[in-house]
């Protein structure tokens, strides 16, 4: 018999966070989160997104043992402002038992129906900056700190329960040596002159902070047309600045501004923390922090976000960002570049990379079902 219980106490929330550590203890590709940071995600005192969203955490038990988990999420900004009448579910993991999966998703369904919502979709987080999707291809590729990993049977469970694929995402990698930068360099010179633009590089985090709020504003503008977009609120900006910008090498953040010093494009790259996170097994202290600091010098990087103001899209501004990153990567001896999940129907972003000999390494998708 499967028993579903809501995780409310500190102990239960920690058990919710820790369950994948058991499920994937033998996996060479699963990348564990930092336990203390993951717990903060579900705390209203530390995660401001919960001021506009509800998250209920559930654990599944079988014979007294935890065998699954899921977070049922309603982002009220999405429901009220975007007219998206859905309940999200994320942080979903379970043993290979269809009854466990069904029981967890039935709990999500029940909450959605109680709020008169129309459908459920997942796995997704609170917004576009969270992890997304069930892995459907590339199970032998190491994960990243910004994406979920899962066993192949997850897909079978969703299919058996009559869920339909809603969105598909692709992940690629390419070698630094495959980057043909000459064309970008030539285009960069032309675009800078034509639109009176300049690029900004940073060596200290404090120097880029005056542009941070502008970057999140630009993110809202440049990503607004994508499906499932949820705007970053002002109160979330301070949280994101602390969580992400203090974590990323400042030289891996590139900005482009116009003659009025207005931010019109940005790019964010992160060093690969995957192997370091596997070594520290979710704990920063006492020694985990040293592995993280060492990983900041990794020869592998992940492209996290690129945003261009709508008025400057399709005008070659990306060439300025690529040229700036190429110079930095060359100085740091970067060997491999990976891209985090991109919507399969986002043809524009995929065209930016077509000359870099990209190799498809992962596919993932979200699943949807009417309530």
FISELO-569264 format. One record per residue (C-alpha): x, y, z; residue in three letters. Coordinates in nm, 4 decimals. Example, Ala and Ser with C-alpha at 12.3 -4.5 7.8 and 13.67 -1.06 7.14 Angstrom:
// residues 2
@c1: 1.2300	c2: -0.4500	c3: 0.7800	aa: ALA .
@c1: 1.3670	c2: -0.1060	c3: 0.7140	aa: SER .
//
This chain:
// residues 371
@c1: 0.0000	c2: 0.0000	c3: 0.0000	aa: UNK .
@c1: 0.1258	c2: 0.3477	c3: -0.0935	aa: UNK .
@c1: 0.0837	c2: 0.6190	c3: 0.1677	aa: UNK .
@c1: 0.1270	c2: 0.9878	c3: 0.0739	aa: UNK .
@c1: 0.2199	c2: 1.2364	c3: 0.3464	aa: UNK .
@c1: 0.2741	c2: 1.6091	c3: 0.3265	aa: UNK .
@c1: 0.6263	c2: 1.7153	c3: 0.4250	aa: UNK .
@c1: 0.5872	c2: 2.0002	c3: 0.6721	aa: UNK .
@c1: 0.8408	c2: 1.9703	c3: 0.9537	aa: UNK .
@c1: 1.2101	c2: 2.0495	c3: 0.9130	aa: UNK .
@c1: 1.2861	c2: 1.6803	c3: 0.9372	aa: UNK .
@c1: 1.0356	c2: 1.5922	c3: 0.6651	aa: UNK .
@c1: 1.1570	c2: 1.8675	c3: 0.4318	aa: UNK .
@c1: 1.5132	c2: 1.7447	c3: 0.4741	aa: UNK .
@c1: 1.3925	c2: 1.3914	c3: 0.3964	aa: UNK .
@c1: 1.2256	c2: 1.5324	c3: 0.0840	aa: UNK .
@c1: 1.5572	c2: 1.6883	c3: -0.0239	aa: UNK .
@c1: 1.7612	c2: 1.3805	c3: 0.0678	aa: UNK .
@c1: 1.5498	c2: 1.1132	c3: -0.1071	aa: UNK .
@c1: 1.7360	c2: 1.1373	c3: -0.4436	aa: UNK .
@c1: 2.0650	c2: 1.0758	c3: -0.2615	aa: UNK .
@c1: 1.9383	c2: 0.7239	c3: -0.1953	aa: UNK .
@c1: 1.7716	c2: 0.6746	c3: -0.5332	aa: UNK .
@c1: 2.0826	c2: 0.7758	c3: -0.7290	aa: UNK .
@c1: 2.3572	c2: 0.6622	c3: -0.4928	aa: UNK .
@c1: 2.5045	c2: 0.4342	c3: -0.7616	aa: UNK .
@c1: 2.4667	c2: 0.6778	c3: -1.0524	aa: UNK .
@c1: 2.7748	c2: 0.8227	c3: -1.2184	aa: UNK .
@c1: 2.5705	c2: 1.0899	c3: -1.3954	aa: UNK .
@c1: 2.3433	c2: 1.2298	c3: -1.1217	aa: UNK .
@c1: 2.4676	c2: 1.5586	c3: -0.9763	aa: UNK .
@c1: 2.3476	c2: 1.6199	c3: -0.6197	aa: UNK .
@c1: 2.2302	c2: 1.9637	c3: -0.5069	aa: UNK .
@c1: 2.3824	c2: 2.1460	c3: -0.2123	aa: UNK .
@c1: 2.1545	c2: 2.0258	c3: 0.0663	aa: UNK .
@c1: 2.1402	c2: 2.3514	c3: 0.2640	aa: UNK .
@c1: 2.0617	c2: 2.5542	c3: -0.0503	aa: UNK .
@c1: 1.7957	c2: 2.3098	c3: -0.1661	aa: UNK .
@c1: 1.6163	c2: 2.3333	c3: 0.1689	aa: UNK .
@c1: 1.6119	c2: 2.7137	c3: 0.1377	aa: UNK .
@c1: 1.4225	c2: 2.6834	c3: -0.1914	aa: UNK .
@c1: 1.1138	c2: 2.5712	c3: 0.0013	aa: UNK .
@c1: 1.1391	c2: 2.8274	c3: 0.2820	aa: UNK .
@c1: 0.9311	c2: 3.1448	c3: 0.2528	aa: UNK .
@c1: 1.1883	c2: 3.3264	c3: 0.4648	aa: UNK .
@c1: 1.4662	c2: 3.2618	c3: 0.2161	aa: UNK .
@c1: 1.2958	c2: 3.2256	c3: -0.1229	aa: UNK .
@c1: 1.0926	c2: 3.5343	c3: -0.2227	aa: UNK .
@c1: 0.9234	c2: 3.3542	c3: -0.5124	aa: UNK .
@c1: 0.7031	c2: 3.1933	c3: -0.2464	aa: UNK .
@c1: 0.5422	c2: 3.5319	c3: -0.1834	aa: UNK .
@c1: 0.3618	c2: 3.4821	c3: -0.5143	aa: UNK .
@c1: 0.3542	c2: 3.1044	c3: -0.5281	aa: UNK .
@c1: 0.2421	c2: 2.8080	c3: -0.3211	aa: UNK .
@c1: 0.4470	c2: 2.4919	c3: -0.2916	aa: UNK .
@c1: 0.3349	c2: 2.1769	c3: -0.1131	aa: UNK .
@c1: 0.5813	c2: 1.8916	c3: -0.0720	aa: UNK .
@c1: 0.4739	c2: 1.5279	c3: -0.0592	aa: UNK .
@c1: 0.6521	c2: 1.2058	c3: 0.0269	aa: UNK .
@c1: 0.5373	c2: 0.8587	c3: -0.0758	aa: UNK .
@c1: 0.5849	c2: 0.5692	c3: 0.1666	aa: UNK .
@c1: 0.5737	c2: 0.1959	c3: 0.1040	aa: UNK .
@c1: 0.6197	c2: -0.0471	c3: 0.3910	aa: UNK .
@c1: 0.7307	c2: 0.2462	c3: 0.6034	aa: UNK .
@c1: 1.0093	c2: 0.3551	c3: 0.3665	aa: UNK .
@c1: 1.0211	c2: 0.6684	c3: 0.1501	aa: UNK .
@c1: 0.9853	c2: 0.5657	c3: -0.2141	aa: UNK .
@c1: 0.8996	c2: 0.8915	c3: -0.3899	aa: UNK .
@c1: 0.8516	c2: 1.2661	c3: -0.3687	aa: UNK .
@c1: 0.6879	c2: 1.5526	c3: -0.5567	aa: UNK .
@c1: 0.6338	c2: 1.9274	c3: -0.5172	aa: UNK .
@c1: 0.2938	c2: 2.0662	c3: -0.6181	aa: UNK .
@c1: 0.3374	c2: 2.4291	c3: -0.7244	aa: UNK .
@c1: 0.0959	c2: 2.7066	c3: -0.8123	aa: UNK .
@c1: 0.2650	c2: 3.0223	c3: -0.9370	aa: UNK .
@c1: -0.0105	c2: 3.2775	c3: -0.8875	aa: UNK .
@c1: 0.1637	c2: 3.5361	c3: -1.1090	aa: UNK .
@c1: 0.1382	c2: 3.2858	c3: -1.3922	aa: UNK .
@c1: -0.2235	c2: 3.1978	c3: -1.3169	aa: UNK .
@c1: -0.3523	c2: 3.5515	c3: -1.2608	aa: UNK .
@c1: -0.1329	c2: 3.7582	c3: -1.4923	aa: UNK .
@c1: -0.0598	c2: 3.5162	c3: -1.7757	aa: UNK .
@c1: -0.3953	c2: 3.3394	c3: -1.7762	aa: UNK .
@c1: -0.2183	c2: 3.0050	c3: -1.7557	aa: UNK .
@c1: -0.4653	c2: 2.7901	c3: -1.5651	aa: UNK .
@c1: -0.2220	c2: 2.5208	c3: -1.4538	aa: UNK .
@c1: -0.0633	c2: 2.3590	c3: -1.1529	aa: UNK .
@c1: 0.3057	c2: 2.2808	c3: -1.1814	aa: UNK .
@c1: 0.4816	c2: 1.9802	c3: -1.0374	aa: UNK .
@c1: 0.8534	c2: 1.9406	c3: -0.9866	aa: UNK .
@c1: 1.1266	c2: 1.7835	c3: -0.7764	aa: UNK .
@c1: 0.9672	c2: 1.4525	c3: -0.8686	aa: UNK .
@c1: 1.1544	c2: 1.1306	c3: -0.8033	aa: UNK .
@c1: 1.0339	c2: 0.7794	c3: -0.7376	aa: UNK .
@c1: 1.1271	c2: 0.4129	c3: -0.7469	aa: UNK .
@c1: 1.0250	c2: 0.2053	c3: -1.0481	aa: UNK .
@c1: 0.6698	c2: 0.1468	c3: -0.9277	aa: UNK .
@c1: 0.3880	c2: 0.2930	c3: -1.1343	aa: UNK .
@c1: 0.1587	c2: 0.2958	c3: -0.8315	aa: UNK .
@c1: 0.3984	c2: 0.5298	c3: -0.6502	aa: UNK .
@c1: 0.4067	c2: 0.7657	c3: -0.9468	aa: UNK .
@c1: 0.0286	c2: 0.7576	c3: -0.9802	aa: UNK .
@c1: -0.0255	c2: 0.8277	c3: -0.6104	aa: UNK .
@c1: 0.2072	c2: 1.1277	c3: -0.6161	aa: UNK .
@c1: 0.0520	c2: 1.2768	c3: -0.9289	aa: UNK .
@c1: -0.2991	c2: 1.2154	c3: -0.7962	aa: UNK .
@c1: -0.2056	c2: 1.4390	c3: -0.5037	aa: UNK .
@c1: -0.1010	c2: 1.7147	c3: -0.7447	aa: UNK .
@c1: -0.4212	c2: 1.6651	c3: -0.9426	aa: UNK .
@c1: -0.6332	c2: 1.6960	c3: -0.6289	aa: UNK .
@c1: -0.4731	c2: 2.0277	c3: -0.5332	aa: UNK .
@c1: -0.5125	c2: 2.1620	c3: -0.8857	aa: UNK .
@c1: -0.8809	c2: 2.0722	c3: -0.8979	aa: UNK .
@c1: -0.9404	c2: 2.2284	c3: -0.5567	aa: UNK .
@c1: -0.8196	c2: 2.5606	c3: -0.7034	aa: UNK .
@c1: -1.0263	c2: 2.5169	c3: -1.0230	aa: UNK .
@c1: -0.7169	c2: 2.4836	c3: -1.2408	aa: UNK .
@c1: -0.7419	c2: 2.3121	c3: -1.5774	aa: UNK .
@c1: -0.4262	c2: 2.1081	c3: -1.6205	aa: UNK .
@c1: -0.0990	c2: 1.9981	c3: -1.4657	aa: UNK .
@c1: 0.2482	c2: 2.0209	c3: -1.6179	aa: UNK .
@c1: 0.5886	c2: 1.9086	c3: -1.5070	aa: UNK .
@c1: 0.8443	c2: 1.8491	c3: -1.4008	aa: UNK .
@c1: 0.9104	c2: 2.2221	c3: -1.3772	aa: UNK .
@c1: 1.0084	c2: 2.4592	c3: -1.1012	aa: UNK .
@c1: 0.8648	c2: 2.7952	c3: -1.0048	aa: UNK .
@c1: 0.9865	c2: 2.9865	c3: -1.3127	aa: UNK .
@c1: 1.2083	c2: 2.9787	c3: -1.6211	aa: UNK .
@c1: 1.5193	c2: 3.0062	c3: -1.4036	aa: UNK .
@c1: 1.4493	c2: 2.6722	c3: -1.2351	aa: UNK .
@c1: 1.5255	c2: 2.3200	c3: -1.3476	aa: UNK .
@c1: 1.2955	c2: 2.1710	c3: -1.6075	aa: UNK .
@c1: 1.1997	c2: 1.8489	c3: -1.7779	aa: UNK .
@c1: 1.2253	c2: 1.4720	c3: -1.7657	aa: UNK .
@c1: 1.5379	c2: 1.3412	c3: -1.9344	aa: UNK .
@c1: 1.4424	c2: 1.1326	c3: -2.2383	aa: UNK .
@c1: 1.7831	c2: 1.0942	c3: -2.4074	aa: UNK .
@c1: 2.1406	c2: 1.1200	c3: -2.2857	aa: UNK .
@c1: 2.1263	c2: 0.9154	c3: -1.9670	aa: UNK .
@c1: 2.5001	c2: 0.8447	c3: -1.9919	aa: UNK .
@c1: 2.5911	c2: 1.2159	c3: -1.9867	aa: UNK .
@c1: 2.6793	c2: 1.3782	c3: -1.6551	aa: UNK .
@c1: 2.4173	c2: 1.6212	c3: -1.5279	aa: UNK .
@c1: 2.4617	c2: 1.9845	c3: -1.4314	aa: UNK .
@c1: 2.3762	c2: 2.1901	c3: -1.1241	aa: UNK .
@c1: 2.0922	c2: 2.3576	c3: -1.3172	aa: UNK .
@c1: 1.9161	c2: 2.0490	c3: -1.4524	aa: UNK .
@c1: 1.7443	c2: 1.7379	c3: -1.3167	aa: UNK .
@c1: 1.8570	c2: 1.3841	c3: -1.3866	aa: UNK .
@c1: 1.6306	c2: 1.0790	c3: -1.3861	aa: UNK .
@c1: 1.6136	c2: 0.7094	c3: -1.4637	aa: UNK .
@c1: 1.4668	c2: 0.6026	c3: -1.8028	aa: UNK .
@c1: 1.1570	c2: 0.4488	c3: -1.6416	aa: UNK .
@c1: 1.0221	c2: 0.7950	c3: -1.5528	aa: UNK .
@c1: 0.9168	c2: 0.8429	c3: -1.9150	aa: UNK .
@c1: 0.7451	c2: 0.5033	c3: -1.9211	aa: UNK .
@c1: 0.5460	c2: 0.5957	c3: -1.6105	aa: UNK .
@c1: 0.4189	c2: 0.9214	c3: -1.7612	aa: UNK .
@c1: 0.3216	c2: 0.7422	c3: -2.0809	aa: UNK .
@c1: 0.1375	c2: 0.4703	c3: -1.8904	aa: UNK .
@c1: -0.0562	c2: 0.7366	c3: -1.7002	aa: UNK .
@c1: -0.1642	c2: 0.8986	c3: -2.0308	aa: UNK .
@c1: 0.0358	c2: 1.2192	c3: -1.9948	aa: UNK .
@c1: 0.1230	c2: 1.3987	c3: -2.3189	aa: UNK .
@c1: 0.4475	c2: 1.5727	c3: -2.4092	aa: UNK .
@c1: 0.3997	c2: 1.9484	c3: -2.3703	aa: UNK .
@c1: 0.7419	c2: 2.1032	c3: -2.4357	aa: UNK .
@c1: 1.0703	c2: 1.9604	c3: -2.5575	aa: UNK .
@c1: 1.4169	c2: 2.0822	c3: -2.4668	aa: UNK .
@c1: 1.7563	c2: 2.0159	c3: -2.6211	aa: UNK .
@c1: 2.1085	c2: 2.0304	c3: -2.4808	aa: UNK .
@c1: 2.4245	c2: 2.0483	c3: -2.6924	aa: UNK .
@c1: 2.7975	c2: 2.0638	c3: -2.6424	aa: UNK .
@c1: 3.0871	c2: 2.1719	c3: -2.8595	aa: UNK .
@c1: 3.4608	c2: 2.1860	c3: -2.8272	aa: UNK .
@c1: 3.6226	c2: 2.5253	c3: -2.7838	aa: UNK .
@c1: 3.8473	c2: 2.4338	c3: -3.0776	aa: UNK .
@c1: 3.5372	c2: 2.4080	c3: -3.2998	aa: UNK .
@c1: 3.4383	c2: 2.7708	c3: -3.2437	aa: UNK .
@c1: 3.4851	c2: 2.9611	c3: -3.5690	aa: UNK .
@c1: 3.5283	c2: 3.3061	c3: -3.4230	aa: UNK .
@c1: 3.6556	c2: 3.4955	c3: -3.7281	aa: UNK .
@c1: 3.3058	c2: 3.5684	c3: -3.8600	aa: UNK .
@c1: 3.1868	c2: 3.6832	c3: -3.5169	aa: UNK .
@c1: 3.4865	c2: 3.9117	c3: -3.4810	aa: UNK .
@c1: 3.4198	c2: 4.0733	c3: -3.8181	aa: UNK .
@c1: 3.0492	c2: 4.1097	c3: -3.7445	aa: UNK .
@c1: 3.1246	c2: 4.2450	c3: -3.3963	aa: UNK .
@c1: 3.3215	c2: 4.5354	c3: -3.5400	aa: UNK .
@c1: 3.0425	c2: 4.6238	c3: -3.7823	aa: UNK .
@c1: 2.7608	c2: 4.5944	c3: -3.5257	aa: UNK .
@c1: 2.9401	c2: 4.7997	c3: -3.2609	aa: UNK .
@c1: 2.9945	c2: 5.0820	c3: -3.5076	aa: UNK .
@c1: 2.6491	c2: 5.0648	c3: -3.6664	aa: UNK .
@c1: 2.4547	c2: 5.0809	c3: -3.3387	aa: UNK .
@c1: 2.7129	c2: 5.2597	c3: -3.1228	aa: UNK .
@c1: 2.7509	c2: 4.9683	c3: -2.8804	aa: UNK .
@c1: 3.0242	c2: 4.8560	c3: -2.6449	aa: UNK .
@c1: 3.0858	c2: 4.5463	c3: -2.4381	aa: UNK .
@c1: 3.1524	c2: 4.5386	c3: -2.0657	aa: UNK .
@c1: 3.3875	c2: 4.2886	c3: -1.9032	aa: UNK .
@c1: 3.4327	c2: 4.2413	c3: -1.5304	aa: UNK .
@c1: 3.6987	c2: 4.1094	c3: -1.2967	aa: UNK .
@c1: 3.5171	c2: 4.1873	c3: -0.9719	aa: UNK .
@c1: 3.1606	c2: 4.0992	c3: -0.8789	aa: UNK .
@c1: 3.1043	c2: 4.4373	c3: -0.7122	aa: UNK .
@c1: 3.1677	c2: 4.6119	c3: -1.0443	aa: UNK .
@c1: 2.8863	c2: 4.4315	c3: -1.2251	aa: UNK .
@c1: 2.6283	c2: 4.4707	c3: -0.9473	aa: UNK .
@c1: 2.5127	c2: 4.8190	c3: -1.0615	aa: UNK .
@c1: 2.3919	c2: 4.6495	c3: -1.3812	aa: UNK .
@c1: 2.2325	c2: 4.3469	c3: -1.2108	aa: UNK .
@c1: 1.8773	c2: 4.4818	c3: -1.1786	aa: UNK .
@c1: 1.8931	c2: 4.6005	c3: -1.5391	aa: UNK .
@c1: 1.9958	c2: 4.2499	c3: -1.6420	aa: UNK .
@c1: 1.6897	c2: 4.0941	c3: -1.4780	aa: UNK .
@c1: 1.4696	c2: 4.3593	c3: -1.6396	aa: UNK .
@c1: 1.6227	c2: 4.2699	c3: -1.9745	aa: UNK .
@c1: 1.5670	c2: 3.9020	c3: -1.9024	aa: UNK .
@c1: 1.1968	c2: 3.9769	c3: -1.8565	aa: UNK .
@c1: 1.1870	c2: 4.1653	c3: -2.1863	aa: UNK .
@c1: 1.3883	c2: 3.9201	c3: -2.3958	aa: UNK .
@c1: 1.2223	c2: 3.6011	c3: -2.2695	aa: UNK .
@c1: 0.8621	c2: 3.7277	c3: -2.2427	aa: UNK .
@c1: 0.7558	c2: 3.5662	c3: -2.5697	aa: UNK .
@c1: 0.8640	c2: 3.2149	c3: -2.4677	aa: UNK .
@c1: 0.6124	c2: 2.9624	c3: -2.3395	aa: UNK .
@c1: 0.5800	c2: 2.9232	c3: -1.9621	aa: UNK .
@c1: 0.7483	c2: 3.2589	c3: -1.9026	aa: UNK .
@c1: 0.6951	c2: 3.4064	c3: -1.5572	aa: UNK .
@c1: 0.8241	c2: 3.7551	c3: -1.4844	aa: UNK .
@c1: 1.0968	c2: 3.8078	c3: -1.2244	aa: UNK .
@c1: 0.9594	c2: 4.0457	c3: -0.9633	aa: UNK .
@c1: 1.1554	c2: 4.3232	c3: -0.7955	aa: UNK .
@c1: 1.1636	c2: 4.1370	c3: -0.4658	aa: UNK .
@c1: 1.3191	c2: 3.8329	c3: -0.6342	aa: UNK .
@c1: 1.6072	c2: 4.0301	c3: -0.7830	aa: UNK .
@c1: 1.7981	c2: 4.0686	c3: -0.4552	aa: UNK .
@c1: 1.7607	c2: 3.6955	c3: -0.3899	aa: UNK .
@c1: 1.8851	c2: 3.6024	c3: -0.7367	aa: UNK .
@c1: 2.1771	c2: 3.8423	c3: -0.7168	aa: UNK .
@c1: 2.2919	c2: 3.6786	c3: -0.3960	aa: UNK .
@c1: 2.2259	c2: 3.3229	c3: -0.5122	aa: UNK .
@c1: 2.3717	c2: 3.3408	c3: -0.8618	aa: UNK .
@c1: 2.5875	c2: 3.6457	c3: -0.9236	aa: UNK .
@c1: 2.8015	c2: 3.5923	c3: -0.6160	aa: UNK .
@c1: 2.8493	c2: 3.2323	c3: -0.7272	aa: UNK .
@c1: 2.9588	c2: 3.2940	c3: -1.0867	aa: UNK .
@c1: 3.3017	c2: 3.4086	c3: -1.1956	aa: UNK .
@c1: 3.2571	c2: 3.7801	c3: -1.2816	aa: UNK .
@c1: 3.4610	c2: 3.7336	c3: -1.5986	aa: UNK .
@c1: 3.1926	c2: 3.4894	c3: -1.7166	aa: UNK .
@c1: 2.9252	c2: 3.7589	c3: -1.7256	aa: UNK .
@c1: 2.9232	c2: 3.9807	c3: -2.0345	aa: UNK .
@c1: 2.7099	c2: 4.2897	c3: -2.0932	aa: UNK .
@c1: 2.6491	c2: 4.5010	c3: -2.4019	aa: UNK .
@c1: 2.5360	c2: 4.8628	c3: -2.3628	aa: UNK .
@c1: 2.4402	c2: 5.1390	c3: -2.6057	aa: UNK .
@c1: 2.5550	c2: 5.5005	c3: -2.6176	aa: UNK .
@c1: 2.3113	c2: 5.5909	c3: -2.3387	aa: UNK .
@c1: 2.4666	c2: 5.3203	c3: -2.1179	aa: UNK .
@c1: 2.1447	c2: 5.1167	c3: -2.1425	aa: UNK .
@c1: 2.1863	c2: 4.7414	c3: -2.1167	aa: UNK .
@c1: 2.0757	c2: 4.5792	c3: -2.4420	aa: UNK .
@c1: 2.2309	c2: 4.2315	c3: -2.4192	aa: UNK .
@c1: 2.3890	c2: 3.9944	c3: -2.1690	aa: UNK .
@c1: 2.5439	c2: 3.6510	c3: -2.1510	aa: UNK .
@c1: 2.6046	c2: 3.4317	c3: -1.8472	aa: UNK .
@c1: 2.8324	c2: 3.1303	c3: -1.8409	aa: UNK .
@c1: 2.9051	c2: 2.9066	c3: -1.5444	aa: UNK .
@c1: 3.2076	c2: 2.6849	c3: -1.4887	aa: UNK .
@c1: 3.1130	c2: 2.3189	c3: -1.4617	aa: UNK .
@c1: 3.0520	c2: 2.2340	c3: -1.0966	aa: UNK .
@c1: 2.9213	c2: 1.8841	c3: -1.1733	aa: UNK .
@c1: 3.2212	c2: 1.6772	c3: -1.0654	aa: UNK .
@c1: 3.2792	c2: 1.8959	c3: -0.7591	aa: UNK .
@c1: 2.9175	c2: 1.8541	c3: -0.6497	aa: UNK .
@c1: 2.9463	c2: 1.4790	c3: -0.6884	aa: UNK .
@c1: 3.2539	c2: 1.4786	c3: -0.4661	aa: UNK .
@c1: 3.1040	c2: 1.6867	c3: -0.1849	aa: UNK .
@c1: 2.7763	c2: 1.4871	c3: -0.1814	aa: UNK .
@c1: 2.5583	c2: 1.7842	c3: -0.0990	aa: UNK .
@c1: 2.7650	c2: 1.9313	c3: 0.1842	aa: UNK .
@c1: 2.9658	c2: 2.2524	c3: 0.1609	aa: UNK .
@c1: 3.1297	c2: 2.2154	c3: 0.4988	aa: UNK .
@c1: 3.3802	c2: 2.1399	c3: 0.6273	aa: UNK .
@c1: 3.5681	c2: 2.0608	c3: 0.3050	aa: UNK .
@c1: 3.3130	c2: 2.0889	c3: 0.0246	aa: UNK .
@c1: 3.3705	c2: 2.4586	c3: -0.0248	aa: UNK .
@c1: 3.7275	c2: 2.3899	c3: -0.1362	aa: UNK .
@c1: 3.6077	c2: 2.1610	c3: -0.4154	aa: UNK .
@c1: 3.3613	c2: 2.4294	c3: -0.5269	aa: UNK .
@c1: 3.6305	c2: 2.6980	c3: -0.5336	aa: UNK .
@c1: 3.8586	c2: 2.4672	c3: -0.7303	aa: UNK .
@c1: 3.5787	c2: 2.3986	c3: -0.9795	aa: UNK .
@c1: 3.5562	c2: 2.7697	c3: -1.0612	aa: UNK .
@c1: 3.8751	c2: 2.7063	c3: -1.2595	aa: UNK .
@c1: 3.7207	c2: 2.4187	c3: -1.4539	aa: UNK .
@c1: 3.8169	c2: 2.3851	c3: -1.8200	aa: UNK .
@c1: 3.4544	c2: 2.3079	c3: -1.8991	aa: UNK .
@c1: 3.1790	c2: 2.5718	c3: -1.8991	aa: UNK .
@c1: 2.8010	c2: 2.5786	c3: -1.9303	aa: UNK .
@c1: 2.6190	c2: 2.8537	c3: -2.1186	aa: UNK .
@c1: 2.3375	c2: 2.9484	c3: -1.8834	aa: UNK .
@c1: 2.1584	c2: 3.2511	c3: -2.0305	aa: UNK .
@c1: 2.1837	c2: 3.4832	c3: -2.3274	aa: UNK .
@c1: 1.9392	c2: 3.7712	c3: -2.3606	aa: UNK .
@c1: 1.9031	c2: 4.0457	c3: -2.6207	aa: UNK .
@c1: 1.6585	c2: 4.3356	c3: -2.6051	aa: UNK .
@c1: 1.3714	c2: 4.2832	c3: -2.8543	aa: UNK .
@c1: 1.4690	c2: 4.6004	c3: -3.0445	aa: UNK .
@c1: 1.8173	c2: 4.4585	c3: -3.1055	aa: UNK .
@c1: 1.7288	c2: 4.0979	c3: -3.1834	aa: UNK .
@c1: 1.8271	c2: 3.9624	c3: -3.5257	aa: UNK .
@c1: 2.0808	c2: 4.2445	c3: -3.5634	aa: UNK .
@c1: 2.3961	c2: 4.0467	c3: -3.4923	aa: UNK .
@c1: 2.4433	c2: 4.1658	c3: -3.1330	aa: UNK .
@c1: 2.5190	c2: 3.8089	c3: -3.0280	aa: UNK .
@c1: 2.8509	c2: 3.8390	c3: -3.2115	aa: UNK .
@c1: 2.9695	c2: 4.0903	c3: -2.9508	aa: UNK .
@c1: 2.8918	c2: 3.8457	c3: -2.6700	aa: UNK .
@c1: 3.0517	c2: 3.5509	c3: -2.8496	aa: UNK .
@c1: 3.3697	c2: 3.7462	c3: -2.9222	aa: UNK .
@c1: 3.3975	c2: 3.8576	c3: -2.5610	aa: UNK .
@c1: 3.3512	c2: 3.5037	c3: -2.4292	aa: UNK .
@c1: 3.5939	c2: 3.3607	c3: -2.6844	aa: UNK .
@c1: 3.8674	c2: 3.5906	c3: -2.5631	aa: UNK .
@c1: 3.8034	c2: 3.4980	c3: -2.2003	aa: UNK .
@c1: 3.7860	c2: 3.1241	c3: -2.2769	aa: UNK .
@c1: 4.1096	c2: 3.1425	c3: -2.4693	aa: UNK .
@c1: 4.2838	c2: 3.3106	c3: -2.1766	aa: UNK .
@c1: 4.1516	c2: 3.0452	c3: -1.9350	aa: UNK .
@c1: 4.2222	c2: 2.7454	c3: -2.1549	aa: UNK .
@c1: 3.8595	c2: 2.6313	c3: -2.1825	aa: UNK .
@c1: 3.8218	c2: 2.2978	c3: -2.3596	aa: UNK .
@c1: 3.4489	c2: 2.2277	c3: -2.3767	aa: UNK .
@c1: 3.1292	c2: 2.4327	c3: -2.3825	aa: UNK .
@c1: 2.7816	c2: 2.3007	c3: -2.2985	aa: UNK .
@c1: 2.4418	c2: 2.4614	c3: -2.3330	aa: UNK .
@c1: 2.1761	c2: 2.4207	c3: -2.0697	aa: UNK .
@c1: 1.8208	c2: 2.3165	c3: -2.1779	aa: UNK .
@c1: 1.6796	c2: 2.5222	c3: -2.4658	aa: UNK .
@c1: 1.3270	c2: 2.4914	c3: -2.5999	aa: UNK .
@c1: 1.3296	c2: 2.2772	c3: -2.9123	aa: UNK .
@c1: 1.1060	c2: 2.5311	c3: -3.0877	aa: UNK .
@c1: 1.3425	c2: 2.8195	c3: -3.0092	aa: UNK .
@c1: 1.4947	c2: 2.8088	c3: -3.3564	aa: UNK .
@c1: 1.6553	c2: 3.1514	c3: -3.3205	aa: UNK .
@c1: 1.8851	c2: 3.0487	c3: -3.0347	aa: UNK .
@c1: 1.9831	c2: 2.7273	c3: -3.2117	aa: UNK .
@c1: 2.0851	c2: 2.9193	c3: -3.5242	aa: UNK .
@c1: 2.3360	c2: 3.1171	c3: -3.3178	aa: UNK .
@c1: 2.5394	c2: 2.8005	c3: -3.2601	aa: UNK .
@c1: 2.5089	c2: 2.6274	c3: -3.5967	aa: UNK .
@c1: 2.8669	c2: 2.7053	c3: -3.7031	aa: UNK .
@c1: 3.0220	c2: 2.5689	c3: -3.3819	aa: UNK .
@c1: 2.9771	c2: 2.2004	c3: -3.4726	aa: UNK .
@c1: 2.7293	c2: 2.1368	c3: -3.1888	aa: UNK .
@c1: 2.6630	c2: 1.7799	c3: -3.0744	aa: UNK .
@c1: 2.3226	c2: 1.6888	c3: -2.9316	aa: UNK .
@c1: 2.3828	c2: 1.5245	c3: -2.5918	aa: UNK .
@c1: 2.0465	c2: 1.5360	c3: -2.4138	aa: UNK .
@c1: 1.6755	c2: 1.5675	c3: -2.4751	aa: UNK .
@c1: 1.4121	c2: 1.6308	c3: -2.2112	aa: UNK .
@c1: 1.0474	c2: 1.7247	c3: -2.2004	aa: UNK .
@c1: 0.7651	c2: 1.8299	c3: -1.9760	aa: UNK .
@c1: 0.4433	c2: 1.6306	c3: -1.9565	aa: UNK .
@c1: 0.0898	c2: 1.7653	c3: -1.9406	aa: UNK .
@c1: -0.2478	c2: 1.6237	c3: -1.8415	aa: UNK .
@c1: -0.5902	c2: 1.7776	c3: -1.8115	aa: UNK .
@c1: -0.7425	c2: 1.7759	c3: -1.4667	aa: UNK .
//
